Amino acid sequence: MERFGMVALEVPPQADLLKIRELLEHGETKEWWHWEEGCVTAAWEATARP
């Protein structure tokens, strides 16, 4: 990951989207990484905190 500076993930529809979002947000809070969203679904958007 450090060599390329970017990793892309494709999340399967049956994955626990809330847990994935929590992991991504936790890593960003700890300054381990920055993440961005690409093509997202309504199910993914529903996991966002207001």
mmCIF entry with sequence, helices, sheets and N, C-alpha, C, O atoms, coordinates in Angstrom:
data_MODEL
# 
_entry.id   MODEL 
# 
_entity.id                         1 
_entity.type                       polymer 
_entity.pdbx_number_of_molecules   1 
# 
_entity_poly.entity_id                      1 
_entity_poly.type                           'polypeptide(L)' 
_entity_poly.nstd_linkage                   no 
_entity_poly.nstd_monomer                   no 
_entity_poly.pdbx_seq_one_letter_code       MERFGMVALEVPPQADLLKIRELLEHGETKEWWHWEEGCVTAAWEATARP 
_entity_poly.pdbx_seq_one_letter_code_can   MERFGMVALEVPPQADLLKIRELLEHGETKEWWHWEEGCVTAAWEATARP 
_entity_poly.pdbx_strand_id                 A 
# 
loop_
_entity_poly_seq.entity_id 
_entity_poly_seq.num 
_entity_poly_seq.mon_id 
_entity_poly_seq.hetero 
1 1  MET n 
1 2  GLU n 
1 3  ARG n 
1 4  PHE n 
1 5  GLY n 
1 6  MET n 
1 7  VAL n 
1 8  ALA n 
1 9  LEU n 
1 10 GLU n 
1 11 VAL n 
1 12 PRO n 
1 13 PRO n 
1 14 GLN n 
1 15 ALA n 
1 16 ASP n 
1 17 LEU n 
1 18 LEU n 
1 19 LYS n 
1 20 ILE n 
1 21 ARG n 
1 22 GLU n 
1 23 LEU n 
1 24 LEU n 
1 25 GLU n 
1 26 HIS n 
1 27 GLY n 
1 28 GLU n 
1 29 THR n 
1 30 LYS n 
1 31 GLU n 
1 32 TRP n 
1 33 TRP n 
1 34 HIS n 
1 35 TRP n 
1 36 GLU n 
1 37 GLU n 
1 38 GLY n 
1 39 CYS n 
1 40 VAL n 
1 41 THR n 
1 42 ALA n 
1 43 ALA n 
1 44 TRP n 
1 45 GLU n 
1 46 ALA n 
1 47 THR n 
1 48 ALA n 
1 49 ARG n 
1 50 PRO n 
# 
_struct_asym.id          A 
_struct_asym.entity_id   1 
# 
loop_
_struct_conf.conf_type_id 
_struct_conf.id 
_struct_conf.pdbx_PDB_helix_id 
_struct_conf.beg_label_comp_id 
_struct_conf.beg_label_asym_id 
_struct_conf.beg_label_seq_id 
_struct_conf.pdbx_beg_PDB_ins_code 
_struct_conf.end_label_comp_id 
_struct_conf.end_label_asym_id 
_struct_conf.end_label_seq_id 
_struct_conf.pdbx_end_PDB_ins_code 
_struct_conf.beg_auth_comp_id 
_struct_conf.beg_auth_asym_id 
_struct_conf.beg_auth_seq_id 
_struct_conf.end_auth_comp_id 
_struct_conf.end_auth_asym_id 
_struct_conf.end_auth_seq_id 
_struct_conf.pdbx_PDB_helix_class 
_struct_conf.details 
_struct_conf.pdbx_PDB_helix_length 
HELX_P HELX_P1 AA1 LEU A 17 ? THR A 29 ? LEU A 17 THR A 29 1 ? 13 
HELX_P HELX_P2 AA2 ALA A 42 ? GLU A 45 ? ALA A 42 GLU A 45 1 ? 4  
# 
_struct_conf_type.id          HELX_P 
_struct_conf_type.criteria    ? 
_struct_conf_type.reference   ? 
# 
loop_
_atom_site.group_PDB 
_atom_site.id 
_atom_site.type_symbol 
_atom_site.label_atom_id 
_atom_site.label_alt_id 
_atom_site.label_comp_id 
_atom_site.label_asym_id 
_atom_site.label_entity_id 
_atom_site.label_seq_id 
_atom_site.pdbx_PDB_ins_code 
_atom_site.Cartn_x 
_atom_site.Cartn_y 
_atom_site.Cartn_z 
_atom_site.occupancy 
_atom_site.B_iso_or_equiv 
_atom_site.pdbx_formal_charge 
_atom_site.auth_seq_id 
_atom_site.auth_comp_id 
_atom_site.auth_asym_id 
_atom_site.auth_atom_id 
_atom_site.pdbx_PDB_model_num 
ATOM 1   N N  . MET A 1 1  ? 0.823   -1.190 0.000  1.00 0.00 ? 1  MET A N  1 
ATOM 2   C CA . MET A 1 1  ? 0.000   0.000  0.000  1.00 0.00 ? 1  MET A CA 1 
ATOM 3   C C  . MET A 1 1  ? 0.869   1.256  0.000  1.00 0.00 ? 1  MET A C  1 
ATOM 4   O O  . MET A 1 1  ? 0.582   2.202  -0.733 1.00 0.00 ? 1  MET A O  1 
ATOM 5   N N  . GLU A 1 2  ? 1.910   1.277  0.799  1.00 0.00 ? 2  GLU A N  1 
ATOM 6   C CA . GLU A 1 2  ? 2.758   2.456  0.848  1.00 0.00 ? 2  GLU A CA 1 
ATOM 7   C C  . GLU A 1 2  ? 3.455   2.709  -0.480 1.00 0.00 ? 2  GLU A C  1 
ATOM 8   O O  . GLU A 1 2  ? 3.701   3.858  -0.845 1.00 0.00 ? 2  GLU A O  1 
ATOM 9   N N  . ARG A 1 3  ? 3.767   1.664  -1.188 1.00 0.00 ? 3  ARG A N  1 
ATOM 10  C CA . ARG A 1 3  ? 4.468   1.818  -2.465 1.00 0.00 ? 3  ARG A CA 1 
ATOM 11  C C  . ARG A 1 3  ? 3.614   2.558  -3.489 1.00 0.00 ? 3  ARG A C  1 
ATOM 12  O O  . ARG A 1 3  ? 4.125   3.393  -4.235 1.00 0.00 ? 3  ARG A O  1 
ATOM 13  N N  . PHE A 1 4  ? 2.330   2.261  -3.529 1.00 0.00 ? 4  PHE A N  1 
ATOM 14  C CA . PHE A 1 4  ? 1.452   2.836  -4.531 1.00 0.00 ? 4  PHE A CA 1 
ATOM 15  C C  . PHE A 1 4  ? 0.640   4.017  -4.010 1.00 0.00 ? 4  PHE A C  1 
ATOM 16  O O  . PHE A 1 4  ? 0.237   4.880  -4.791 1.00 0.00 ? 4  PHE A O  1 
ATOM 17  N N  . GLY A 1 5  ? 0.397   4.068  -2.719 1.00 0.00 ? 5  GLY A N  1 
ATOM 18  C CA . GLY A 1 5  ? -0.330  5.186  -2.150 1.00 0.00 ? 5  GLY A CA 1 
ATOM 19  C C  . GLY A 1 5  ? -1.833  5.139  -2.340 1.00 0.00 ? 5  GLY A C  1 
ATOM 20  O O  . GLY A 1 5  ? -2.542  6.041  -1.893 1.00 0.00 ? 5  GLY A O  1 
ATOM 21  N N  . MET A 1 6  ? -2.334  4.090  -3.002 1.00 0.00 ? 6  MET A N  1 
ATOM 22  C CA . MET A 1 6  ? -3.774  4.006  -3.202 1.00 0.00 ? 6  MET A CA 1 
ATOM 23  C C  . MET A 1 6  ? -4.192  2.539  -3.270 1.00 0.00 ? 6  MET A C  1 
ATOM 24  O O  . MET A 1 6  ? -3.490  1.695  -3.826 1.00 0.00 ? 6  MET A O  1 
ATOM 25  N N  . VAL A 1 7  ? -5.339  2.270  -2.694 1.00 0.00 ? 7  VAL A N  1 
ATOM 26  C CA . VAL A 1 7  ? -5.921  0.932  -2.751 1.00 0.00 ? 7  VAL A CA 1 
ATOM 27  C C  . VAL A 1 7  ? -7.391  1.099  -3.083 1.00 0.00 ? 7  VAL A C  1 
ATOM 28  O O  . VAL A 1 7  ? -8.059  1.972  -2.528 1.00 0.00 ? 7  VAL A O  1 
ATOM 29  N N  . ALA A 1 8  ? -7.891  0.287  -3.964 1.00 0.00 ? 8  ALA A N  1 
ATOM 30  C CA . ALA A 1 8  ? -9.315  0.313  -4.300 1.00 0.00 ? 8  ALA A CA 1 
ATOM 31  C C  . ALA A 1 8  ? -9.966  -0.956 -3.757 1.00 0.00 ? 8  ALA A C  1 
ATOM 32  O O  . ALA A 1 8  ? -9.399  -2.046 -3.843 1.00 0.00 ? 8  ALA A O  1 
ATOM 33  N N  . LEU A 1 9  ? -11.146 -0.800 -3.207 1.00 0.00 ? 9  LEU A N  1 
ATOM 34  C CA . LEU A 1 9  ? -11.884 -1.933 -2.675 1.00 0.00 ? 9  LEU A CA 1 
ATOM 35  C C  . LEU A 1 9  ? -13.236 -2.031 -3.358 1.00 0.00 ? 9  LEU A C  1 
ATOM 36  O O  . LEU A 1 9  ? -13.908 -1.024 -3.586 1.00 0.00 ? 9  LEU A O  1 
ATOM 37  N N  . GLU A 1 10 ? -13.618 -3.232 -3.676 1.00 0.00 ? 10 GLU A N  1 
ATOM 38  C CA . GLU A 1 10 ? -14.969 -3.488 -4.156 1.00 0.00 ? 10 GLU A CA 1 
ATOM 39  C C  . GLU A 1 10 ? -15.655 -4.290 -3.071 1.00 0.00 ? 10 GLU A C  1 
ATOM 40  O O  . GLU A 1 10 ? -15.232 -5.398 -2.742 1.00 0.00 ? 10 GLU A O  1 
ATOM 41  N N  . VAL A 1 11 ? -16.702 -3.734 -2.524 1.00 0.00 ? 11 VAL A N  1 
ATOM 42  C CA . VAL A 1 11 ? -17.385 -4.354 -1.386 1.00 0.00 ? 11 VAL A CA 1 
ATOM 43  C C  . VAL A 1 11 ? -18.575 -5.159 -1.908 1.00 0.00 ? 11 VAL A C  1 
ATOM 44  O O  . VAL A 1 11 ? -19.433 -4.616 -2.604 1.00 0.00 ? 11 VAL A O  1 
ATOM 45  N N  . PRO A 1 12 ? -18.631 -6.446 -1.575 1.00 0.00 ? 12 PRO A N  1 
ATOM 46  C CA . PRO A 1 12 ? -19.758 -7.257 -2.037 1.00 0.00 ? 12 PRO A CA 1 
ATOM 47  C C  . PRO A 1 12 ? -21.061 -6.823 -1.364 1.00 0.00 ? 12 PRO A C  1 
ATOM 48  O O  . PRO A 1 12 ? -21.040 -6.338 -0.233 1.00 0.00 ? 12 PRO A O  1 
ATOM 49  N N  . PRO A 1 13 ? -22.184 -6.993 -2.044 1.00 0.00 ? 13 PRO A N  1 
ATOM 50  C CA . PRO A 1 13 ? -23.463 -6.528 -1.511 1.00 0.00 ? 13 PRO A CA 1 
ATOM 51  C C  . PRO A 1 13 ? -23.873 -7.170 -0.188 1.00 0.00 ? 13 PRO A C  1 
ATOM 52  O O  . PRO A 1 13 ? -24.617 -6.561 0.581  1.00 0.00 ? 13 PRO A O  1 
ATOM 53  N N  . GLN A 1 14 ? -23.410 -8.372 0.091  1.00 0.00 ? 14 GLN A N  1 
ATOM 54  C CA . GLN A 1 14 ? -23.790 -9.046 1.326  1.00 0.00 ? 14 GLN A CA 1 
ATOM 55  C C  . GLN A 1 14 ? -22.898 -8.660 2.503  1.00 0.00 ? 14 GLN A C  1 
ATOM 56  O O  . GLN A 1 14 ? -23.105 -9.152 3.612  1.00 0.00 ? 14 GLN A O  1 
ATOM 57  N N  . ALA A 1 15 ? -21.917 -7.796 2.288  1.00 0.00 ? 15 ALA A N  1 
ATOM 58  C CA . ALA A 1 15 ? -21.005 -7.380 3.360  1.00 0.00 ? 15 ALA A CA 1 
ATOM 59  C C  . ALA A 1 15 ? -21.732 -6.513 4.388  1.00 0.00 ? 15 ALA A C  1 
ATOM 60  O O  . ALA A 1 15 ? -22.749 -5.887 4.086  1.00 0.00 ? 15 ALA A O  1 
ATOM 61  N N  . ASP A 1 16 ? -21.197 -6.489 5.591  1.00 0.00 ? 16 ASP A N  1 
ATOM 62  C CA . ASP A 1 16 ? -21.746 -5.653 6.663  1.00 0.00 ? 16 ASP A CA 1 
ATOM 63  C C  . ASP A 1 16 ? -21.246 -4.225 6.437  1.00 0.00 ? 16 ASP A C  1 
ATOM 64  O O  . ASP A 1 16 ? -20.166 -3.856 6.897  1.00 0.00 ? 16 ASP A O  1 
ATOM 65  N N  . LEU A 1 17 ? -22.034 -3.437 5.732  1.00 0.00 ? 17 LEU A N  1 
ATOM 66  C CA . LEU A 1 17 ? -21.617 -2.095 5.326  1.00 0.00 ? 17 LEU A CA 1 
ATOM 67  C C  . LEU A 1 17 ? -21.358 -1.167 6.502  1.00 0.00 ? 17 LEU A C  1 
ATOM 68  O O  . LEU A 1 17 ? -20.458 -0.329 6.444  1.00 0.00 ? 17 LEU A O  1 
ATOM 69  N N  . LEU A 1 18 ? -22.128 -1.306 7.551  1.00 0.00 ? 18 LEU A N  1 
ATOM 70  C CA . LEU A 1 18 ? -21.914 -0.463 8.729  1.00 0.00 ? 18 LEU A CA 1 
ATOM 71  C C  . LEU A 1 18 ? -20.547 -0.746 9.343  1.00 0.00 ? 18 LEU A C  1 
ATOM 72  O O  . LEU A 1 18 ? -19.837 0.189  9.712  1.00 0.00 ? 18 LEU A O  1 
ATOM 73  N N  . LYS A 1 19 ? -20.167 -2.002 9.458  1.00 0.00 ? 19 LYS A N  1 
ATOM 74  C CA . LYS A 1 19 ? -18.856 -2.361 10.017 1.00 0.00 ? 19 LYS A CA 1 
ATOM 75  C C  . LYS A 1 19 ? -17.724 -1.852 9.130  1.00 0.00 ? 19 LYS A C  1 
ATOM 76  O O  . LYS A 1 19 ? -16.699 -1.392 9.633  1.00 0.00 ? 19 LYS A O  1 
ATOM 77  N N  . ILE A 1 20 ? -17.905 -1.934 7.823  1.00 0.00 ? 20 ILE A N  1 
ATOM 78  C CA . ILE A 1 20 ? -16.883 -1.437 6.899  1.00 0.00 ? 20 ILE A CA 1 
ATOM 79  C C  . ILE A 1 20 ? -16.723 0.069  7.056  1.00 0.00 ? 20 ILE A C  1 
ATOM 80  O O  . ILE A 1 20 ? -15.601 0.572  7.108  1.00 0.00 ? 20 ILE A O  1 
ATOM 81  N N  . ARG A 1 21 ? -17.837 0.791  7.133  1.00 0.00 ? 21 ARG A N  1 
ATOM 82  C CA . ARG A 1 21 ? -17.764 2.245  7.313  1.00 0.00 ? 21 ARG A CA 1 
ATOM 83  C C  . ARG A 1 21 ? -17.085 2.578  8.640  1.00 0.00 ? 21 ARG A C  1 
ATOM 84  O O  . ARG A 1 21 ? -16.254 3.484  8.702  1.00 0.00 ? 21 ARG A O  1 
ATOM 85  N N  . GLU A 1 22 ? -17.434 1.850  9.700  1.00 0.00 ? 22 GLU A N  1 
ATOM 86  C CA . GLU A 1 22 ? -16.814 2.093  11.010 1.00 0.00 ? 22 GLU A CA 1 
ATOM 87  C C  . GLU A 1 22 ? -15.306 1.889  10.938 1.00 0.00 ? 22 GLU A C  1 
ATOM 88  O O  . GLU A 1 22 ? -14.550 2.671  11.514 1.00 0.00 ? 22 GLU A O  1 
ATOM 89  N N  . LEU A 1 23 ? -14.860 0.850  10.241 1.00 0.00 ? 23 LEU A N  1 
ATOM 90  C CA . LEU A 1 23 ? -13.431 0.595  10.096 1.00 0.00 ? 23 LEU A CA 1 
ATOM 91  C C  . LEU A 1 23 ? -12.752 1.727  9.327  1.00 0.00 ? 23 LEU A C  1 
ATOM 92  O O  . LEU A 1 23 ? -11.693 2.207  9.733  1.00 0.00 ? 23 LEU A O  1 
ATOM 93  N N  . LEU A 1 24 ? -13.349 2.146  8.234  1.00 0.00 ? 24 LEU A N  1 
ATOM 94  C CA . LEU A 1 24 ? -12.765 3.231  7.443  1.00 0.00 ? 24 LEU A CA 1 
ATOM 95  C C  . LEU A 1 24 ? -12.682 4.526  8.246  1.00 0.00 ? 24 LEU A C  1 
ATOM 96  O O  . LEU A 1 24 ? -11.664 5.218  8.215  1.00 0.00 ? 24 LEU A O  1 
ATOM 97  N N  . GLU A 1 25 ? -13.749 4.849  8.960  1.00 0.00 ? 25 GLU A N  1 
ATOM 98  C CA . GLU A 1 25 ? -13.757 6.074  9.756  1.00 0.00 ? 25 GLU A CA 1 
ATOM 99  C C  . GLU A 1 25 ? -12.760 5.993  10.908 1.00 0.00 ? 25 GLU A C  1 
ATOM 100 O O  . GLU A 1 25 ? -12.105 6.983  11.233 1.00 0.00 ? 25 GLU A O  1 
ATOM 101 N N  . HIS A 1 26 ? -12.643 4.822  11.523 1.00 0.00 ? 26 HIS A N  1 
ATOM 102 C CA . HIS A 1 26 ? -11.690 4.643  12.617 1.00 0.00 ? 26 HIS A CA 1 
ATOM 103 C C  . HIS A 1 26 ? -10.258 4.872  12.118 1.00 0.00 ? 26 HIS A C  1 
ATOM 104 O O  . HIS A 1 26 ? -9.476  5.573  12.760 1.00 0.00 ? 26 HIS A O  1 
ATOM 105 N N  . GLY A 1 27 ? -9.929  4.286  10.988 1.00 0.00 ? 27 GLY A N  1 
ATOM 106 C CA . GLY A 1 27 ? -8.592  4.454  10.420 1.00 0.00 ? 27 GLY A CA 1 
ATOM 107 C C  . GLY A 1 27 ? -8.304  5.897  10.053 1.00 0.00 ? 27 GLY A C  1 
ATOM 108 O O  . GLY A 1 27 ? -7.173  6.361  10.194 1.00 0.00 ? 27 GLY A O  1 
ATOM 109 N N  . GLU A 1 28 ? -9.306  6.602  9.590  1.00 0.00 ? 28 GLU A N  1 
ATOM 110 C CA . GLU A 1 28 ? -9.102  8.014  9.252  1.00 0.00 ? 28 GLU A CA 1 
ATOM 111 C C  . GLU A 1 28 ? -8.918  8.838  10.532 1.00 0.00 ? 28 GLU A C  1 
ATOM 112 O O  . GLU A 1 28 ? -8.085  9.744  10.565 1.00 0.00 ? 28 GLU A O  1 
ATOM 113 N N  . THR A 1 29 ? -9.675  8.539  11.569 1.00 0.00 ? 29 THR A N  1 
ATOM 114 C CA . THR A 1 29 ? -9.535  9.233  12.849 1.00 0.00 ? 29 THR A CA 1 
ATOM 115 C C  . THR A 1 29 ? -8.135  9.041  13.415 1.00 0.00 ? 29 THR A C  1 
ATOM 116 O O  . THR A 1 29 ? -7.554  9.975  13.968 1.00 0.00 ? 29 THR A O  1 
ATOM 117 N N  . LYS A 1 30 ? -7.592  7.836  13.279 1.00 0.00 ? 30 LYS A N  1 
ATOM 118 C CA . LYS A 1 30 ? -6.246  7.524  13.774 1.00 0.00 ? 30 LYS A CA 1 
ATOM 119 C C  . LYS A 1 30 ? -5.154  8.046  12.837 1.00 0.00 ? 30 LYS A C  1 
ATOM 120 O O  . LYS A 1 30 ? -3.965  7.913  13.127 1.00 0.00 ? 30 LYS A O  1 
ATOM 121 N N  . GLU A 1 31 ? -5.564  8.642  11.711 1.00 0.00 ? 31 GLU A N  1 
ATOM 122 C CA . GLU A 1 31 ? -4.654  9.157  10.679 1.00 0.00 ? 31 GLU A CA 1 
ATOM 123 C C  . GLU A 1 31 ? -3.808  8.055  10.046 1.00 0.00 ? 31 GLU A C  1 
ATOM 124 O O  . GLU A 1 31 ? -2.665  8.281  9.650  1.00 0.00 ? 31 GLU A O  1 
ATOM 125 N N  . TRP A 1 32 ? -4.396  6.847  9.957  1.00 0.00 ? 32 TRP A N  1 
ATOM 126 C CA . TRP A 1 32 ? -3.724  5.758  9.268  1.00 0.00 ? 32 TRP A CA 1 
ATOM 127 C C  . TRP A 1 32 ? -3.936  5.873  7.771  1.00 0.00 ? 32 TRP A C  1 
ATOM 128 O O  . TRP A 1 32 ? -3.087  5.447  6.986  1.00 0.00 ? 32 TRP A O  1 
ATOM 129 N N  . TRP A 1 33 ? -5.069  6.449  7.366  1.00 0.00 ? 33 TRP A N  1 
ATOM 130 C CA . TRP A 1 33 ? -5.382  6.602  5.953  1.00 0.00 ? 33 TRP A CA 1 
ATOM 131 C C  . TRP A 1 33 ? -6.448  7.663  5.756  1.00 0.00 ? 33 TRP A C  1 
ATOM 132 O O  . TRP A 1 33 ? -7.080  8.127  6.705  1.00 0.00 ? 33 TRP A O  1 
ATOM 133 N N  . HIS A 1 34 ? -6.624  8.026  4.518  1.00 0.00 ? 34 HIS A N  1 
ATOM 134 C CA . HIS A 1 34 ? -7.719  8.888  4.075  1.00 0.00 ? 34 HIS A CA 1 
ATOM 135 C C  . HIS A 1 34 ? -8.496  8.043  3.073  1.00 0.00 ? 34 HIS A C  1 
ATOM 136 O O  . HIS A 1 34 ? -7.907  7.309  2.280  1.00 0.00 ? 34 HIS A O  1 
ATOM 137 N N  . TRP A 1 35 ? -9.791  8.148  3.113  1.00 0.00 ? 35 TRP A N  1 
ATOM 138 C CA . TRP A 1 35 ? -10.580 7.358  2.170  1.00 0.00 ? 35 TRP A CA 1 
ATOM 139 C C  . TRP A 1 35 ? -11.594 8.230  1.457  1.00 0.00 ? 35 TRP A C  1 
ATOM 140 O O  . TRP A 1 35 ? -12.049 9.249  1.976  1.00 0.00 ? 35 TRP A O  1 
ATOM 141 N N  . GLU A 1 36 ? -11.930 7.803  0.263  1.00 0.00 ? 36 GLU A N  1 
ATOM 142 C CA . GLU A 1 36 ? -12.916 8.476  -0.566 1.00 0.00 ? 36 GLU A CA 1 
ATOM 143 C C  . GLU A 1 36 ? -13.873 7.438  -1.118 1.00 0.00 ? 36 GLU A C  1 
ATOM 144 O O  . GLU A 1 36 ? -13.534 6.264  -1.264 1.00 0.00 ? 36 GLU A O  1 
ATOM 145 N N  . GLU A 1 37 ? -15.055 7.891  -1.416 1.00 0.00 ? 37 GLU A N  1 
ATOM 146 C CA . GLU A 1 37 ? -16.063 7.000  -1.990 1.00 0.00 ? 37 GLU A CA 1 
ATOM 147 C C  . GLU A 1 37 ? -16.100 7.170  -3.506 1.00 0.00 ? 37 GLU A C  1 
ATOM 148 O O  . GLU A 1 37 ? -15.894 8.261  -4.038 1.00 0.00 ? 37 GLU A O  1 
ATOM 149 N N  . GLY A 1 38 ? -16.364 6.073  -4.170 1.00 0.00 ? 38 GLY A N  1 
ATOM 150 C CA . GLY A 1 38 ? -16.529 6.097  -5.615 1.00 0.00 ? 38 GLY A CA 1 
ATOM 151 C C  . GLY A 1 38 ? -18.001 5.902  -5.940 1.00 0.00 ? 38 GLY A C  1 
ATOM 152 O O  . GLY A 1 38 ? -18.847 6.718  -5.574 1.00 0.00 ? 38 GLY A O  1 
ATOM 153 N N  . CYS A 1 39 ? -18.283 4.836  -6.616 1.00 0.00 ? 39 CYS A N  1 
ATOM 154 C CA . CYS A 1 39 ? -19.666 4.495  -6.951 1.00 0.00 ? 39 CYS A CA 1 
ATOM 155 C C  . CYS A 1 39 ? -20.309 3.889  -5.707 1.00 0.00 ? 39 CYS A C  1 
ATOM 156 O O  . CYS A 1 39 ? -19.908 2.816  -5.257 1.00 0.00 ? 39 CYS A O  1 
ATOM 157 N N  . VAL A 1 40 ? -21.288 4.565  -5.165 1.00 0.00 ? 40 VAL A N  1 
ATOM 158 C CA . VAL A 1 40 ? -21.919 4.095  -3.935 1.00 0.00 ? 40 VAL A CA 1 
ATOM 159 C C  . VAL A 1 40 ? -23.391 3.783  -4.166 1.00 0.00 ? 40 VAL A C  1 
ATOM 160 O O  . VAL A 1 40 ? -24.018 4.289  -5.097 1.00 0.00 ? 40 VAL A O  1 
ATOM 161 N N  . THR A 1 41 ? -23.918 2.943  -3.298 1.00 0.00 ? 41 THR A N  1 
ATOM 162 C CA . THR A 1 41 ? -25.324 2.560  -3.381 1.00 0.00 ? 41 THR A CA 1 
ATOM 163 C C  . THR A 1 41 ? -26.111 3.276  -2.291 1.00 0.00 ? 41 THR A C  1 
ATOM 164 O O  . THR A 1 41 ? -25.535 3.889  -1.392 1.00 0.00 ? 41 THR A O  1 
ATOM 165 N N  . ALA A 1 42 ? -27.412 3.191  -2.379 1.00 0.00 ? 42 ALA A N  1 
ATOM 166 C CA . ALA A 1 42 ? -28.276 3.761  -1.348 1.00 0.00 ? 42 ALA A CA 1 
ATOM 167 C C  . ALA A 1 42 ? -28.035 3.061  -0.014 1.00 0.00 ? 42 ALA A C  1 
ATOM 168 O O  . ALA A 1 42 ? -28.118 3.691  1.041  1.00 0.00 ? 42 ALA A O  1 
ATOM 169 N N  . ALA A 1 43 ? -27.737 1.763  -0.053 1.00 0.00 ? 43 ALA A N  1 
ATOM 170 C CA . ALA A 1 43 ? -27.455 1.021  1.183  1.00 0.00 ? 43 ALA A CA 1 
ATOM 171 C C  . ALA A 1 43 ? -26.202 1.565  1.860  1.00 0.00 ? 43 ALA A C  1 
ATOM 172 O O  . ALA A 1 43 ? -26.163 1.673  3.086  1.00 0.00 ? 43 ALA A O  1 
ATOM 173 N N  . TRP A 1 44 ? -25.185 1.906  1.085  1.00 0.00 ? 44 TRP A N  1 
ATOM 174 C CA . TRP A 1 44 ? -23.959 2.485  1.638  1.00 0.00 ? 44 TRP A CA 1 
ATOM 175 C C  . TRP A 1 44 ? -24.244 3.867  2.224  1.00 0.00 ? 44 TRP A C  1 
ATOM 176 O O  . TRP A 1 44 ? -23.820 4.176  3.337  1.00 0.00 ? 44 TRP A O  1 
ATOM 177 N N  . GLU A 1 45 ? -24.949 4.674  1.485  1.00 0.00 ? 45 GLU A N  1 
ATOM 178 C CA . GLU A 1 45 ? -25.283 6.027  1.954  1.00 0.00 ? 45 GLU A CA 1 
ATOM 179 C C  . GLU A 1 45 ? -26.101 5.979  3.243  1.00 0.00 ? 45 GLU A C  1 
ATOM 180 O O  . GLU A 1 45 ? -25.997 6.888  4.066  1.00 0.00 ? 45 GLU A O  1 
ATOM 181 N N  . ALA A 1 46 ? -26.903 4.949  3.432  1.00 0.00 ? 46 ALA A N  1 
ATOM 182 C CA . ALA A 1 46 ? -27.722 4.825  4.624  1.00 0.00 ? 46 ALA A CA 1 
ATOM 183 C C  . ALA A 1 46 ? -26.883 4.596  5.879  1.00 0.00 ? 46 ALA A C  1 
ATOM 184 O O  . ALA A 1 46 ? -27.377 4.797  6.988  1.00 0.00 ? 46 ALA A O  1 
ATOM 185 N N  . THR A 1 47 ? -25.624 4.178  5.727  1.00 0.00 ? 47 THR A N  1 
ATOM 186 C CA . THR A 1 47 ? -24.757 3.953  6.886  1.00 0.00 ? 47 THR A CA 1 
ATOM 187 C C  . THR A 1 47 ? -24.082 5.238  7.364  1.00 0.00 ? 47 THR A C  1 
ATOM 188 O O  . THR A 1 47 ? -23.462 5.251  8.427  1.00 0.00 ? 47 THR A O  1 
ATOM 189 N N  . ALA A 1 48 ? -24.194 6.306  6.597  1.00 0.00 ? 48 ALA A N  1 
ATOM 190 C CA . ALA A 1 48 ? -23.540 7.575  6.960  1.00 0.00 ? 48 ALA A CA 1 
ATOM 191 C C  . ALA A 1 48 ? -24.206 8.194  8.184  1.00 0.00 ? 48 ALA A C  1 
ATOM 192 O O  . ALA A 1 48 ? -25.424 8.136  8.356  1.00 0.00 ? 48 ALA A O  1 
ATOM 193 N N  . ARG A 1 49 ? -23.382 8.776  9.008  1.00 0.00 ? 49 ARG A N  1 
ATOM 194 C CA . ARG A 1 49 ? -23.908 9.482  10.183 1.00 0.00 ? 49 ARG A CA 1 
ATOM 195 C C  . ARG A 1 49 ? -24.360 10.868 9.760  1.00 0.00 ? 49 ARG A C  1 
ATOM 196 O O  . ARG A 1 49 ? -23.747 11.499 8.898  1.00 0.00 ? 49 ARG A O  1 
ATOM 197 N N  . PRO A 1 50 ? -25.446 11.336 10.380 1.00 0.00 ? 50 PRO A N  1 
ATOM 198 C CA . PRO A 1 50 ? -25.948 12.668 9.991  1.00 0.00 ? 50 PRO A CA 1 
ATOM 199 C C  . PRO A 1 50 ? -25.014 13.789 10.372 1.00 0.00 ? 50 PRO A C  1 
ATOM 200 O O  . PRO A 1 50 ? -25.309 14.955 10.107 1.00 0.00 ? 50 PRO A O  1 
# 
